[in-house]
Amino acid sequence: MKNQFSKTSCTTILVGKKASYDGSTIVARTEDSGDGTFEAKKFIVVSPKEQPKHYVSKISKVEIDLPDNPLRYTSVPNADLTEGIWGEAGINSENAAMSATETITTNERVLAADPMVTDGIGEEDFLTIVLPYIHSAQEGVKRLGSLLEQFGTYEQNGVAFSDADEIWFLETIGGHHWVAQRVPDDSYVTVPNQLGIQEINFDDSDNFIYSADLKDFIRDNHLNLSFDGKVNSRLTFGSHADIDHHYNTPRAWFMQKFLTPSVEQDPMSDTIPFSQKPFRKVTIEDIKYVLSGHYQDTVYDPYGTSGTEAEKHMFRPIGINRTSELSVLQIRPNQPKGNQAVQWIAFGSMPFNTLVPFYTNVEDTPSYLRDTTNRVSSENYYWINRIIAALADPHYRDVVAYFERYQQKTIALGHKNLLSADKLAAGKSGQELTATLEAANKKITDQIKKETEDLLDQVLFTVSNLMNNKFARSDN
């Protein structure tokens, strides 16, 4: 299980509205459990009446009185709430989205000046205490920022907020400080468990928001390492450890190599940009590909044939075994507000799953995703994905074609379902609209359930025939 001493390592990509295929803002992040842990997840809707008025954290025991009149919102909490909710990603009824959190790293000088707060707030809490109370991405930044200043945090995190117009990424600095940058509309941002924001322009309030005393904090503690007086957040507040070159930076390199192939970079570079312009508009399929990444077509691919054994295991893959879920939060400006927001969901290890789109302006989610428990069952979407991945991984090259066909077919079904449901939703409102969107979510779930069970059948048959204890009469 997660706890305050075991880091959760995730990978984030954010796509501005002028860089995406349809003008959407897109926020995507894999939620990866810490080493040796796996978290069963479910996808739910939290109604205002279910939202607590007085929140108590399971990890830090911090107690917070929450505002009145919360909004309805989606969430991807743990199936087992023993160690807290860990809501991770969702979109509320005002189409404001939040993804929390990307674990990041800092340095000793920052921690000395503003130590972590043991009884503060953290990833367990963020979504629940912020998302129901915001109406825009900027409101999200400001609410979380004020909570960080008031209660402090016991860990380093990056948090993304979006609405139909913009995306903001907030990074915590020490126990109480923070800085947030607006994602350029024509660019994408990659964050691989490392503080990513680079130069901070303190005079540009349209693109930077930060804790009130941040400039004084930097000056008084001699944190700025530049010779020209400019503040590079990554250099000032970030880590500079050897492990970054194997665990973190290669993931940003792979994503940017795919989306901006004209830029030559080293996978172990400390200067891979926070934001980059893509060579063409970015699609949902691109998001799925890069967040499933295992350094395909390079010597670093653990499933490849060209690298040495040392090269194959030199870098931490994006599509790692311990991914719990991926949420892609898409706010589509070309649709009416009522059906504008979509949360694409994937469960389990990314090379072996698919993405499924769900409308978020609903009152409930399909039981196939909602009712996850710790009991392993192929009748549940989380667990069937875990089972398939574990069967397939040792025989990757024997079964990879099944996954290519499965992913293409199911993502196409997802897009088709959105196109159809958007037409059915036209002109509808209130309960009529809710019923239409819930029916669309149920339809795609039924389709995905069938396709995933067929995939399990194919993979199970193939790998059963590859078992080490196989023997035929003709073998002797």
FIFIKE-922650 format. One record per residue (C-alpha): chain; x, y, z; residue in one letter; residue number from 1. Coordinates in pm, whole numbers, always signed. Example, Ala and Ser with C-alpha at 12.3 -4.5 7.8 and 13.67 -1.06 7.14 Angstrom:
{"A",{+1230,-450,+780},"a",1}
{"A",{+1367,-106,+714},"s",2}
This chain:
{"A",{+0,+0,+0},"m",1}
{"A",{+99,+364,-39},"k",2}
{"A",{+217,+559,+260},"n",3}
{"A",{+409,+873,+331},"q",4}
{"A",{+738,+685,+316},"f",5}
{"A",{+683,+514,-23},"s",6}
{"A",{+686,+745,-320},"k",7}
{"A",{+438,+705,-600},"t",8}
{"A",{+610,+757,-932},"s",9}
{"A",{+401,+885,-1222},"c",10}
{"A",{+444,+1038,-1568},"t",11}
{"A",{+257,+1348,-1689},"t",12}
{"A",{+192,+1501,-2030},"i",13}
{"A",{-10,+1820,-2079},"l",14}
{"A",{-126,+1942,-2422},"v",15}
{"A",{-232,+2302,-2488},"g",16}
{"A",{-545,+2371,-2690},"k",17}
{"A",{-361,+2487,-3003},"k",18}
{"A",{-138,+2181,-2993},"a",19}
{"A",{-421,+1924,-2969},"s",20}
{"A",{-605,+1766,-3261},"y",21}
{"A",{-946,+1921,-3185},"d",22}
{"A",{-871,+2231,-2980},"g",23}
{"A",{-915,+2049,-2647},"s",24}
{"A",{-703,+2102,-2342},"t",25}
{"A",{-561,+1760,-2250},"i",26}
{"A",{-419,+1661,-1911},"v",27}
{"A",{-284,+1305,-1878},"a",28}
{"A",{-95,+1126,-1601},"r",29}
{"A",{-23,+765,-1518},"t",30}
{"A",{-68,+686,-1150},"e",31}
{"A",{+211,+443,-1065},"d",32}
{"A",{+240,+265,-732},"s",33}
{"A",{+571,+263,-546},"g",34}
{"A",{+820,-20,-585},"d",35}
{"A",{+672,-353,-482},"g",36}
{"A",{+317,-219,-436},"t",37}
{"A",{+3,-233,-649},"f",38}
{"A",{-315,-34,-595},"e",39}
{"A",{-656,-157,-713},"a",40}
{"A",{-852,+142,-849},"k",41}
{"A",{-1210,+229,-929},"k",42}
{"A",{-1378,+508,-1127},"f",43}
{"A",{-1663,+685,-948},"i",44}
{"A",{-1875,+998,-930},"v",45}
{"A",{-1886,+1183,-595},"v",46}
{"A",{-2211,+1371,-539},"s",47}
{"A",{-2228,+1685,-322},"p",48}
{"A",{-2411,+1494,-47},"k",49}
{"A",{-2125,+1240,-32},"e",50}
{"A",{-1855,+1505,+4},"q",51}
{"A",{-1730,+1536,+364},"p",52}
{"A",{-1776,+1862,+551},"k",53}
{"A",{-1489,+1786,+787},"h",54}
{"A",{-1198,+1607,+623},"y",55}
{"A",{-946,+1394,+815},"v",56}
{"A",{-638,+1253,+641},"s",57}
{"A",{-553,+890,+708},"k",58}
{"A",{-176,+942,+668},"i",59}
{"A",{-98,+1277,+829},"s",60}
{"A",{-413,+1303,+1045},"k",61}
{"A",{-457,+1665,+936},"v",62}
{"A",{-814,+1791,+985},"e",63}
{"A",{-970,+2043,+747},"i",64}
{"A",{-1314,+2205,+748},"d",65}
{"A",{-1429,+2214,+386},"l",66}
{"A",{-1646,+2483,+223},"p",67}
{"A",{-2020,+2462,+172},"d",68}
{"A",{-2180,+2382,-165},"n",69}
{"A",{-1930,+2139,-319},"p",70}
{"A",{-1964,+2046,-684},"l",71}
{"A",{-2018,+1694,-816},"r",72}
{"A",{-1695,+1541,-953},"y",73}
{"A",{-1538,+1224,-1086},"t",74}
{"A",{-1258,+1049,-901},"s",75}
{"A",{-1032,+742,-935},"v",76}
{"A",{-986,+640,-571},"p",77}
{"A",{-829,+331,-421},"n",78}
{"A",{-1060,+32,-396},"a",79}
{"A",{-931,-15,-41},"d",80}
{"A",{-965,+308,+157},"l",81}
{"A",{-754,+192,+452},"t",82}
{"A",{-480,+443,+370},"e",83}
{"A",{-707,+716,+236},"g",84}
{"A",{-897,+812,-76},"i",85}
{"A",{-620,+894,-328},"w",86}
{"A",{-873,+1036,-576},"g",87}
{"A",{-597,+1118,-829},"e",88}
{"A",{-787,+1263,-1127},"a",89}
{"A",{-1128,+1398,-1210},"g",90}
{"A",{-1351,+1663,-1367},"i",91}
{"A",{-1619,+1850,-1177},"n",92}
{"A",{-1964,+1966,-1289},"s",93}
{"A",{-1820,+2303,-1396},"e",94}
{"A",{-1578,+2123,-1632},"n",95}
{"A",{-1273,+2213,-1424},"a",96}
{"A",{-1024,+1925,-1419},"a",97}
{"A",{-748,+1824,-1179},"m",98}
{"A",{-475,+1558,-1183},"s",99}
{"A",{-287,+1501,-857},"a",100}
{"A",{-8,+1421,-824},"t",101}
{"A",{+320,+1386,-1008},"e",102}
{"A",{+583,+1302,-747},"t",103}
{"A",{+882,+1536,-795},"i",104}
{"A",{+1216,+1586,-624},"t",105}
{"A",{+1394,+1873,-453},"t",106}
{"A",{+1731,+1952,-297},"n",107}
{"A",{+1874,+1972,+51},"e",108}
{"A",{+1899,+2351,+65},"r",109}
{"A",{+1526,+2388,-3},"v",110}
{"A",{+1442,+2127,+259},"l",111}
{"A",{+1660,+2305,+514},"a",112}
{"A",{+1492,+2639,+450},"a",113}
{"A",{+1135,+2505,+437},"d",114}
{"A",{+1117,+2151,+579},"p",115}
{"A",{+843,+1903,+499},"m",116}
{"A",{+542,+1914,+734},"v",117}
{"A",{+466,+1570,+881},"t",118}
{"A",{+106,+1658,+963},"d",119}
{"A",{+42,+1849,+640},"g",120}
{"A",{-151,+1759,+323},"i",121}
{"A",{-40,+1533,+38},"g",122}
{"A",{-143,+1329,-262},"e",123}
{"A",{-390,+1130,-53},"e",124}
{"A",{-589,+1449,+9},"d",125}
{"A",{-542,+1692,-279},"f",126}
{"A",{-824,+1599,-516},"l",127}
{"A",{-1087,+1565,-243},"t",128}
{"A",{-1012,+1900,-79},"i",129}
{"A",{-969,+2102,-399},"v",130}
{"A",{-1161,+1977,-705},"l",131}
{"A",{-1518,+2013,-565},"p",132}
{"A",{-1462,+2383,-493},"y",133}
{"A",{-1316,+2528,-813},"i",134}
{"A",{-1467,+2666,-1133},"h",135}
{"A",{-1152,+2707,-1342},"s",136}
{"A",{-791,+2598,-1367},"a",137}
{"A",{-665,+2920,-1208},"q",138}
{"A",{-905,+2879,-918},"e",139}
{"A",{-757,+2534,-867},"g",140}
{"A",{-404,+2673,-848},"v",141}
{"A",{-503,+2941,-601},"k",142}
{"A",{-705,+2710,-375},"r",143}
{"A",{-433,+2446,-356},"l",144}
{"A",{-169,+2715,-310},"g",145}
{"A",{-354,+2863,-14},"s",146}
{"A",{-396,+2519,+144},"l",147}
{"A",{-23,+2449,+103},"l",148}
{"A",{+62,+2776,+271},"e",149}
{"A",{-181,+2710,+556},"q",150}
{"A",{-124,+2340,+626},"f",151}
{"A",{+207,+2259,+455},"g",152}
{"A",{+287,+1931,+281},"t",153}
{"A",{+493,+1624,+369},"y",154}
{"A",{+599,+1547,+10},"e",155}
{"A",{+705,+1709,-317},"q",156}
{"A",{+435,+1708,-585},"n",157}
{"A",{+329,+1851,-919},"g",158}
{"A",{-42,+1907,-985},"v",159}
{"A",{-221,+1989,-1312},"a",160}
{"A",{-542,+2191,-1350},"f",161}
{"A",{-737,+2256,-1669},"s",162}
{"A",{-1056,+2399,-1810},"d",163}
{"A",{-1172,+2454,-2168},"a",164}
{"A",{-932,+2744,-2217},"d",165}
{"A",{-609,+2673,-2030},"e",166}
{"A",{-387,+2434,-1835},"i",167}
{"A",{-178,+2519,-1529},"w",168}
{"A",{+90,+2308,-1361},"f",169}
{"A",{+174,+2370,-995},"l",170}
{"A",{+489,+2241,-828},"e",171}
{"A",{+541,+2240,-453},"t",172}
{"A",{+864,+2380,-311},"i",173}
{"A",{+958,+2261,+36},"g",174}
{"A",{+686,+2242,+298},"g",175}
{"A",{+485,+2557,+219},"h",176}
{"A",{+604,+2722,-104},"h",177}
{"A",{+489,+2665,-462},"w",178}
{"A",{+499,+2796,-816},"v",179}
{"A",{+261,+2739,-1107},"a",180}
{"A",{+305,+2799,-1480},"q",181}
{"A",{+44,+2818,-1754},"r",182}
{"A",{+107,+2563,-2030},"v",183}
{"A",{+161,+2745,-2362},"p",184}
{"A",{-140,+2691,-2589},"d",185}
{"A",{+76,+2578,-2882},"d",186}
{"A",{+292,+2336,-2681},"s",187}
{"A",{+293,+2023,-2469},"y",188}
{"A",{+463,+1967,-2133},"v",189}
{"A",{+635,+1650,-2009},"t",190}
{"A",{+698,+1579,-1640},"v",191}
{"A",{+878,+1257,-1533},"p",192}
{"A",{+899,+1264,-1149},"n",193}
{"A",{+1126,+1565,-1163},"q",194}
{"A",{+1072,+1933,-1096},"l",195}
{"A",{+1011,+2064,-1446},"g",196}
{"A",{+934,+2438,-1454},"i",197}
{"A",{+1233,+2634,-1580},"q",198}
{"A",{+1264,+3015,-1586},"e",199}
{"A",{+1011,+3196,-1365},"i",200}
{"A",{+900,+3538,-1485},"n",201}
{"A",{+782,+3704,-1165},"f",202}
{"A",{+638,+3997,-1363},"d",203}
{"A",{+420,+3782,-1591},"d",204}
{"A",{+100,+3719,-1395},"s",205}
{"A",{-71,+3578,-1706},"d",206}
{"A",{+163,+3281,-1707},"n",207}
{"A",{+304,+3248,-1352},"f",208}
{"A",{+141,+3232,-1009},"i",209}
{"A",{+345,+3164,-695},"y",210}
{"A",{+341,+3178,-318},"s",211}
{"A",{+345,+3535,-192},"a",212}
{"A",{+693,+3534,-37},"d",213}
{"A",{+867,+3316,-296},"l",214}
{"A",{+1109,+3587,-416},"k",215}
{"A",{+1212,+3666,-58},"d",216}
{"A",{+1244,+3294,+20},"f",217}
{"A",{+1485,+3250,-272},"i",218}
{"A",{+1694,+3556,-181},"r",219}
{"A",{+1708,+3500,+194},"d",220}
{"A",{+1820,+3138,+156},"n",221}
{"A",{+2064,+3189,-132},"h",222}
{"A",{+1881,+2940,-351},"l",223}
{"A",{+1931,+3101,-693},"n",224}
{"A",{+2230,+2946,-870},"l",225}
{"A",{+2228,+3161,-1185},"s",226}
{"A",{+2488,+3428,-1263},"f",227}
{"A",{+2242,+3657,-1444},"d",228}
{"A",{+1985,+3689,-1165},"g",229}
{"A",{+1713,+3497,-1348},"k",230}
{"A",{+1544,+3220,-1151},"v",231}
{"A",{+1538,+2877,-1312},"n",232}
{"A",{+1298,+2684,-1090},"s",233}
{"A",{+1437,+2343,-1188},"r",234}
{"A",{+1793,+2445,-1101},"l",235}
{"A",{+1695,+2646,-793},"t",236}
{"A",{+1458,+2402,-627},"f",237}
{"A",{+1516,+2068,-805},"g",238}
{"A",{+1735,+1768,-743},"s",239}
{"A",{+2062,+1697,-923},"h",240}
{"A",{+2108,+1327,-850},"a",241}
{"A",{+2262,+1056,-1066},"d",242}
{"A",{+1943,+850,-1040},"i",243}
{"A",{+1754,+1126,-1226},"d",244}
{"A",{+1946,+1026,-1542},"h",245}
{"A",{+1813,+670,-1526},"h",246}
{"A",{+1475,+711,-1358},"y",247}
{"A",{+1345,+1048,-1476},"n",248}
{"A",{+1498,+1230,-1772},"t",249}
{"A",{+1480,+938,-2021},"p",250}
{"A",{+1102,+943,-1999},"r",251}
{"A",{+1086,+1309,-2105},"a",252}
{"A",{+1338,+1230,-2379},"w",253}
{"A",{+1121,+947,-2518},"f",254}
{"A",{+801,+1153,-2520},"m",255}
{"A",{+967,+1451,-2685},"q",256}
{"A",{+1152,+1227,-2931},"k",257}
{"A",{+816,+1098,-3055},"f",258}
{"A",{+625,+1426,-3055},"l",259}
{"A",{+910,+1653,-3174},"t",260}
{"A",{+1147,+1424,-3369},"p",261}
{"A",{+1345,+1710,-3519},"s",262}
{"A",{+1495,+1798,-3178},"v",263}
{"A",{+1810,+1599,-3092},"e",264}
{"A",{+1849,+1539,-2718},"q",265}
{"A",{+2034,+1302,-2488},"d",266}
{"A",{+1815,+1076,-2271},"p",267}
{"A",{+2029,+1160,-1969},"m",268}
{"A",{+2030,+1536,-2026},"s",269}
{"A",{+1946,+1773,-1740},"d",270}
{"A",{+1820,+2038,-1984},"t",271}
{"A",{+1532,+1865,-2161},"i",272}
{"A",{+1272,+2145,-2191},"p",273}
{"A",{+964,+2167,-1973},"f",274}
{"A",{+753,+2256,-2278},"s",275}
{"A",{+803,+2171,-2642},"q",276}
{"A",{+615,+2235,-2966},"k",277}
{"A",{+495,+1918,-3144},"p",278}
{"A",{+567,+1857,-3512},"f",279}
{"A",{+192,+1809,-3567},"r",280}
{"A",{-123,+1824,-3356},"k",281}
{"A",{-134,+1575,-3070},"v",282}
{"A",{-408,+1308,-3056},"t",283}
{"A",{-550,+1083,-2787},"i",284}
{"A",{-370,+795,-2958},"e",285}
{"A",{-40,+983,-2921},"d",286}
{"A",{-105,+1022,-2549},"i",287}
{"A",{-170,+649,-2520},"k",288}
{"A",{+148,+567,-2714},"y",289}
{"A",{+389,+785,-2518},"v",290}
{"A",{+244,+688,-2180},"l",291}
{"A",{+279,+321,-2280},"s",292}
{"A",{+639,+390,-2375},"g",293}
{"A",{+915,+137,-2315},"h",294}
{"A",{+1170,+300,-2549},"y",295}
{"A",{+1039,+132,-2861},"q",296}
{"A",{+1283,+124,-3155},"d",297}
{"A",{+1580,+197,-2928},"t",298}
{"A",{+1841,-21,-2757},"v",299}
{"A",{+1674,+64,-2424},"y",300}
{"A",{+1354,-133,-2498},"d",301}
{"A",{+1323,-422,-2245},"p",302}
{"A",{+1117,-611,-2506},"y",303}
{"A",{+1356,-528,-2791},"g",304}
{"A",{+1619,-734,-2969},"t",305}
{"A",{+1887,-478,-3055},"s",306}
{"A",{+2021,-375,-2713},"g",307}
{"A",{+2240,-554,-2463},"t",308}
{"A",{+2083,-679,-2140},"e",309}
{"A",{+2239,-383,-1958},"a",310}
{"A",{+2097,-135,-2212},"e",311}
{"A",{+1751,-291,-2198},"k",312}
{"A",{+1731,-223,-1825},"h",313}
{"A",{+1922,+105,-1812},"m",314}
{"A",{+1616,+335,-1799},"f",315}
{"A",{+1285,+326,-1616},"r",316}
{"A",{+1003,+272,-1870},"p",317}
{"A",{+699,+498,-1880},"i",318}
{"A",{+467,+200,-1931},"g",319}
{"A",{+586,+27,-1616},"i",320}
{"A",{+442,-285,-1450},"n",321}
{"A",{+309,-98,-1146},"r",322}
{"A",{+82,+154,-1318},"t",323}
{"A",{-252,+160,-1139},"s",324}
{"A",{-446,+382,-1377},"e",325}
{"A",{-421,+651,-1641},"l",326}
{"A",{-671,+935,-1664},"s",327}
{"A",{-673,+1158,-1972},"v",328}
{"A",{-882,+1465,-1890},"l",329}
{"A",{-1015,+1620,-2210},"q",330}
{"A",{-1221,+1942,-2215},"i",331}
{"A",{-1360,+1987,-2567},"r",332}
{"A",{-1444,+2348,-2659},"p",333}
{"A",{-1633,+2246,-2974},"n",334}
{"A",{-1911,+2084,-2770},"q",335}
{"A",{-2185,+2232,-2548},"p",336}
{"A",{-2088,+2261,-2183},"k",337}
{"A",{-2314,+1970,-2084},"g",338}
{"A",{-2116,+1709,-2278},"n",339}
{"A",{-1789,+1896,-2311},"q",340}
{"A",{-1584,+1698,-2058},"a",341}
{"A",{-1449,+1346,-2112},"v",342}
{"A",{-1229,+1136,-1884},"q",343}
{"A",{-1046,+860,-2070},"w",344}
{"A",{-956,+571,-1839},"i",345}
{"A",{-697,+292,-1859},"a",346}
{"A",{-618,+46,-1581},"f",347}
{"A",{-297,-149,-1528},"g",348}
{"A",{+32,-168,-1718},"s",349}
{"A",{+7,+62,-2017},"m",350}
{"A",{+155,-151,-2301},"p",351}
{"A",{-118,-409,-2234},"f",352}
{"A",{-436,-202,-2198},"n",353}
{"A",{-654,+46,-2384},"t",354}
{"A",{-812,+387,-2326},"l",355}
{"A",{-1187,+422,-2278},"v",356}
{"A",{-1372,+759,-2289},"p",357}
{"A",{-1641,+843,-2033},"f",358}
{"A",{-1857,+1152,-2011},"y",359}
{"A",{-1814,+1310,-1667},"t",360}
{"A",{-2139,+1510,-1649},"n",361}
{"A",{-2314,+1205,-1502},"v",362}
{"A",{-2439,+1087,-1165},"e",363}
{"A",{-2291,+738,-1174},"d",364}
{"A",{-2032,+526,-1355},"t",365}
{"A",{-2065,+170,-1491},"p",366}
{"A",{-2024,-104,-1231},"s",367}
{"A",{-1746,-268,-1436},"y",368}
{"A",{-1519,+20,-1326},"l",369}
{"A",{-1703,+146,-1018},"r",370}
{"A",{-1717,-166,-804},"d",371}
{"A",{-1352,-271,-783},"t",372}
{"A",{-1255,-451,-464},"t",373}
{"A",{-936,-623,-353},"n",374}
{"A",{-1080,-954,-474},"r",375}
{"A",{-915,-1061,-800},"v",376}
{"A",{-1182,-1123,-1065},"s",377}
{"A",{-1192,-1112,-1444},"s",378}
{"A",{-1543,-964,-1406},"e",379}
{"A",{-1383,-636,-1299},"n",380}
{"A",{-1207,-403,-1543},"y",381}
{"A",{-911,-325,-1318},"y",382}
{"A",{-830,-687,-1241},"w",383}
{"A",{-878,-827,-1591},"i",384}
{"A",{-620,-576,-1713},"n",385}
{"A",{-375,-683,-1442},"r",386}
{"A",{-427,-1050,-1529},"i",387}
{"A",{-375,-996,-1902},"i",388}
{"A",{-57,-793,-1850},"a",389}
{"A",{+99,-1050,-1617},"a",390}
{"A",{+27,-1329,-1866},"l",391}
{"A",{+152,-1133,-2166},"a",392}
{"A",{+472,-974,-2036},"d",393}
{"A",{+697,-1287,-2044},"p",394}
{"A",{+580,-1361,-2400},"h",395}
{"A",{+562,-1007,-2536},"y",396}
{"A",{+674,-1080,-2890},"r",397}
{"A",{+433,-1374,-2919},"d",398}
{"A",{+128,-1168,-2823},"v",399}
{"A",{+207,-806,-2916},"v",400}
{"A",{-2,-826,-3234},"a",401}
{"A",{-311,-905,-3026},"y",402}
{"A",{-263,-584,-2831},"f",403}
{"A",{-205,-373,-3142},"e",404}
{"A",{-536,-490,-3288},"r",405}
{"A",{-717,-461,-2954},"y",406}
{"A",{-599,-107,-2890},"q",407}
{"A",{-682,+14,-3239},"q",408}
{"A",{-1028,-141,-3234},"k",409}
{"A",{-1124,-28,-2884},"t",410}
{"A",{-998,+329,-2915},"i",411}
{"A",{-1184,+356,-3245},"a",412}
{"A",{-1498,+232,-3067},"l",413}
{"A",{-1443,+500,-2804},"g",414}
{"A",{-1420,+779,-3061},"h",415}
{"A",{-1724,+640,-3244},"k",416}
{"A",{-1924,+633,-2922},"n",417}
{"A",{-1839,+998,-2853},"l",418}
{"A",{-1937,+1104,-3206},"l",419}
{"A",{-2271,+925,-3176},"s",420}
{"A",{-2348,+1040,-2823},"a",421}
{"A",{-2258,+1402,-2899},"d",422}
{"A",{-2527,+1401,-3169},"k",423}
{"A",{-2782,+1241,-2936},"l",424}
{"A",{-2700,+1496,-2665},"a",425}
{"A",{-2763,+1797,-2890},"a",426}
{"A",{-3030,+2024,-2743},"g",427}
{"A",{-3078,+1816,-2429},"k",428}
{"A",{-3033,+1931,-2070},"s",429}
{"A",{-3103,+1822,-1714},"g",430}
{"A",{-3195,+1461,-1647},"q",431}
{"A",{-3254,+1393,-2016},"e",432}
{"A",{-2893,+1486,-2093},"l",433}
{"A",{-2763,+1291,-1791},"t",434}
{"A",{-2951,+979,-1904},"a",435}
{"A",{-2810,+1014,-2257},"t",436}
{"A",{-2451,+1043,-2134},"l",437}
{"A",{-2487,+759,-1884},"e",438}
{"A",{-2630,+539,-2161},"a",439}
{"A",{-2329,+623,-2378},"a",440}
{"A",{-2093,+533,-2093},"n",441}
{"A",{-2274,+202,-2046},"k",442}
{"A",{-2263,+126,-2419},"k",443}
{"A",{-1886,+171,-2450},"i",444}
{"A",{-1832,-26,-2129},"t",445}
{"A",{-2027,-322,-2265},"d",446}
{"A",{-1822,-310,-2586},"q",447}
{"A",{-1491,-285,-2402},"i",448}
{"A",{-1586,-569,-2168},"k",449}
{"A",{-1646,-802,-2463},"k",450}
{"A",{-1326,-700,-2645},"e",451}
{"A",{-1118,-734,-2329},"t",452}
{"A",{-1255,-1079,-2250},"e",453}
{"A",{-1178,-1184,-2609},"d",454}
{"A",{-823,-1051,-2561},"l",455}
{"A",{-785,-1252,-2240},"l",456}
{"A",{-894,-1564,-2427},"d",457}
{"A",{-637,-1505,-2704},"q",458}
{"A",{-349,-1430,-2468},"v",459}
{"A",{-431,-1716,-2233},"l",460}
{"A",{-447,-1968,-2517},"f",461}
{"A",{-115,-1853,-2666},"t",462}
{"A",{+85,-1839,-2344},"v",463}
{"A",{-62,-2171,-2223},"s",464}
{"A",{+93,-2332,-2531},"n",465}
{"A",{+429,-2177,-2437},"l",466}
{"A",{+446,-2317,-2085},"m",467}
{"A",{+776,-2484,-1990},"n",468}
{"A",{+606,-2809,-1894},"n",469}
{"A",{+451,-2864,-2239},"k",470}
{"A",{+524,-3201,-2403},"f",471}
{"A",{+373,-3380,-2700},"a",472}
{"A",{+414,-3744,-2800},"r",473}
{"A",{+595,-3623,-3109},"s",474}
{"A",{+858,-3451,-2892},"d",475}
{"A",{+1037,-3774,-2798},"n",476}
